[in-house]
């Protein structure tokens, strides 16, 4: 009877050891997967961080070349002055063209009148 009891106890211990080994291997796989996923996540975050840092450096270098607020104000003032000068020149040109148009119309009228007189005289 002792033999049967020992056999039964050994089978129970074998089963318990098998379950414990299975549980250990499952936990070990989970830890490895977690460690690997952490490494992957670290690589991904590092890569994205480097990309963002490169983009930020590019934007900062472009910002350095942009004019300051005072320079923009001076540019707008200069543009306004140039606009006024161009507008005055255009108004003078328009006035001159209108005057020339009137003069041309009067000359054409005189020429037509003289041609009519010459035709009547024939």
C-alpha atoms as one frame of an Amber mdcrd trajectory, in Angstrom:
protein
   0.000   0.000   0.000   2.873   2.313   0.632   3.984   1.760  -2.898   0.636
   2.875  -4.317   0.558   5.934  -2.090   4.083   6.910  -3.080   3.215   6.398
  -6.747   0.147   8.606  -6.351   2.102  11.330  -4.513   4.826  11.268  -7.204
   2.204  11.576  -9.953   0.627  14.525  -8.137   4.044  16.136  -7.698   4.817
  15.495 -11.371   1.561  17.150 -12.378   2.193  20.103 -10.049   5.742  20.514
 -11.361   4.472  20.373 -14.960   1.876  23.052 -14.219   4.470  25.186 -12.432
   6.896  24.832 -15.357   4.137  25.727 -17.847   3.182  28.788 -15.787   6.831
  29.854 -15.545   7.318  29.565 -19.309   4.154  31.582 -19.988   5.319  34.337
 -17.648   8.801  34.266 -19.160   7.360  34.674 -22.677   5.223  37.575 -21.514
   8.234  39.273 -19.957  10.289  38.758 -23.103   7.441  40.086 -25.238   7.092
  43.060 -22.919  10.832  43.754 -23.007  10.879  43.449 -26.801   7.842  45.698
 -27.173   9.466  48.260 -24.874  12.613  48.193 -27.027  10.507  48.562 -30.178
   8.532  51.394 -28.644  11.762  53.078 -27.592  13.128  52.821 -31.143   9.885
  54.194 -32.591   9.734  57.086 -30.136  13.407  57.898 -30.709  12.909  57.888
 -34.479   9.848  60.153 -34.257  11.645  62.452 -31.830  14.602  62.754 -34.216
  12.251  63.516 -37.122  10.470  66.206 -35.095  13.806  67.646 -33.974  14.984
  67.842 -37.593  11.745  69.555 -38.640  12.019  71.990 -35.746  15.627  72.797
 -36.640  14.576  73.463 -40.238  11.726  75.752 -39.147  14.024  77.613 -36.759
  16.603  78.161 -39.503  13.874  79.503 -41.804  12.602  81.795 -39.049  16.033
  83.359 -38.701  15.905  84.517 -42.324  12.487  86.165 -41.989  12.351  89.924
 -41.499  11.654  91.308 -38.039   8.523  93.228 -37.116  10.289  96.592 -37.507
  11.632  95.581 -40.905   8.135  94.567 -42.001   6.747  97.919 -40.876   9.456
  99.748 -42.852   8.759  97.569 -45.899   5.031  98.333 -45.700   5.733 102.062
 -45.379   8.016 101.951 -48.405   5.429  99.977 -50.383   2.776 102.546 -49.443
   5.015 105.412 -50.609   5.804 103.650 -53.882   2.102 102.924 -54.365   1.259
 106.604 -53.947   3.991 107.642 -56.393   2.819 105.107 -58.979  -0.794 106.160
 -58.453   0.116 109.841 -59.010   2.037 108.951 -62.185  -0.915 106.923 -63.463
  -3.289 109.798 -62.757  -1.003 112.192 -64.681  -0.738 109.721 -67.543  -4.508
 109.316 -67.551  -4.973 113.074 -67.618  -2.404 113.410 -70.424  -4.086 110.614
 -72.400  -7.495 112.232 -71.981  -6.069 115.581 -73.127  -4.313 113.927 -76.078
  -7.531 112.082 -76.925  -9.474 115.357 -76.937  -6.762 117.051 -79.024  -6.759
 114.139 -81.481 -10.548 114.238 -81.719 -10.451 118.007 -82.403  -7.734 117.578
 -85.043  -9.701 114.787 -86.718 -12.771 116.999 -86.646 -10.848 119.855 -88.343
  -9.370 117.484 -90.916 -12.792 116.070 -91.700 -14.131 119.596 -91.961 -11.346
 120.609 -94.358 -11.841 117.465 -96.435 -15.543 118.256 -96.645 -14.766 121.829
 -97.738 -12.378 120.584-100.368 -14.990 118.136-101.639 -17.613 120.886-101.800
 -15.237 123.179-103.629 -14.816 120.659-106.438
